Amino acid sequence: MWRMLIHRINDIKIKNKLIIAYIFVVMLPVLIIGGVVVNYMRQDALNNAVEQTTTNVERIKNQLTTMLRVPINISNELLFDTRLSQVVNTRYDRVYDLVEAYRNYQEFDEYQRLYSEVSAIRFYATNDTLQDNLEFMRVNSDTRNSNWYQAAINSRKINWFYRKDDQINTPQVLSLVRKINFTDYTTSGVLVIELSQSYLNSLISAEPFETMILDDRGNIVSAKNTDLIGKRLDDPGVDIDIDLAGKGIYEREVNGQLSNIVVDELIPESSMNGLKIVSVFSNNSIVRDSNMIILIGTGVLVAILLIGLLFLQLISLLITRRLSGLSRQINRVGTGDLKVSSKITGMDEIGQLSRKFNDMVLNIRQLMDQVYETNERNTKLEISQRDINFKMLASQMNPHFLFNALESIRMKAHVNGEKEIAYIVRLLGKLIRNNLEIGSKHTTIQGEMELVRSYLDIQKFRFGDRLSYELLLDPQTGETPIPPLIIQPLVENAIIHGLESRESGGLIIIRTLQIEHEVLIDVIDNGSGMSTERLKQVRQSLRTDSEGDRIGLKNVHQRLTLSYGEAYGLHISSTPHAGTQISFKIPASDMTES
């Protein structure tokens, strides 16, 4: 797995390797860290906004508590006011007496002048001799059936209502509503203290976010945006979907934007119900500044990464251009031009490689000169040797002398304990004898396989454990006639071109198999194999007259086609780094060479 990965990495161009390394080592870590920092900044801004809003709501709650304590204290004082009891419970026979009683009772006006938190004080009584004067009101049927009046009559505690009086057509306002019992007269009435709307609004007008005060029925009694006063949270213009059951911090969509909502509760002393304080801010409004900083930072970061990428491209261009120049010089050397000289400078690895290349070309030129001089000497030696050969041919040396000499050598090696050398000498003699004594036009597959066995044993002696072979002879094919020296050149080709480069594990398989009226012969090796392009060239060379490095294959192919026809030539298949298979067929019946 690791070797395969290294191999694939080596197949990638240097320019692409540098870009991939830059992406994984620089860009991705920077982007990941940047994303983490961005997320942290956004979350920190939201947390700070929530903390600030919670603090602001707590401050408003304290201010509102102080404000509500004013009407509570007023109601406590009026609860025991005997003059109020007398005004409310006296039966007035004359209007003059009623007007005089109203004129003499100025406490309501005094409280309104003293406390800006209060906008109006009214008392609702059942005394039918009273007349409505915006401070003292008779209870009519509408008032008696109103929810605020019923809540006050049925409770001994203070109630807070967002209400309006239909009798005098006043606007809705947050009011303290409280029942006052007159024990001396065994009667009661309802005290209403209306809070100043402007004072309520002033508590939250300076808030940075949308802030509202609600009664326990969800009515907005005060808001930073005064257009919201009198509406409810679930109204289309407000559209805050939140459970008002308790205080807390909620995350909801408000007007299509994800927002945080801080809710707190206030239940004043001696009160049956209370108020809620709600502050809303959209997440986008909080992270807007952070987003701007992030946007600027991202732009700078991207610019830096792009500059780094351009610099990397420049470096890769310089490297690949120098390597390409060196590659062109190497190609010229490959075509035989030994006068080239690399002009690439520098002290880096490419510059060192360039200098080594020049040294190599110089050494090759010197070696070629030496080879030329050696060839001249060899030519002179060959001329002298040819004269000797003529003299030797003239003597017409008997081939038996050669076989007898090899036999003497074999016996001498055998006597000296060199059994392996003796065995190889015997095989060599057998191989030479077969080559010299072939006089017929055909031999048999059995005879050819014996020749191949001798050849392979000699090669195995040469290569040792680097070479092994298997002869798989179909018994039915042993006596089948075959032209001589057909299989042995294929085996020799497999060793030279397929297995010589292997350091171990070389294997050649020669297999015969009779299929109906034909004999299939395969020569298989597990050598270096051939690429698709090289295999195509070899196949083409079998069918052309051009000379190449596969003369033995071409010779065998031509002999087969001349002997048996065009359908009986060589068939070659090969896989790079896996091996090569050469196959051919011959007729199973006895045939004479055409």
Buried (B, 14 or more C-beta within 10 A) or exposed (E): EEEEEEEEEEEEEEBEEBBEEBEEEBBEEBBEEBEEEBEEBBEEBBEEBBEBBBEBBEEBBEEBBEBBEBBBEBBEEBBEBEEBBBBBBBEBEEEEEBEEBBEEBEBBEEBBEEBEBBBBBBBBBBBEBBEBEEBBBBBEEEBEEBEBBEBBBEBEEBBBBBBBBEBEEBEBBBBBBBBBEBEEEEBBBBBBBBBBBEBBBBBBBEBEBBBBBBBBEBBBBBBBBEEBBBBBBEEEEBEBEBEBEEBEEBEBEBEEEEBBBBBBBBEBEEBBBEBBBBBBBBBEBBBEEBBEBBEEBBEEBBEEBEEBBEEBBEEBEEBBEBBEBBEEBBEBBEEEEEEBEBEBEEEEEBBEBBBEBBEEBEEEEEEEEEEEEEEEEEEEEEEEEEEEEEEEEEEEEEEEEBBEEBBEBBEEBBEEEBEEBBBBBBBBBBBBBBEEEBEEEBBBBBBBBBBBBBBBBBBBBEBEEBBEBEBEBBEEBEEBBBBBBBBBBBBBBBBEBBBBEBEEEBBBBBBBBBEEEBBBBBBBBBBBBBEEEEBEEBBEBBEEEEEEEBEBBBBBBBBBBBBBEEEBBBBBBBEEEEBBBBBBBBBBEEBEEE
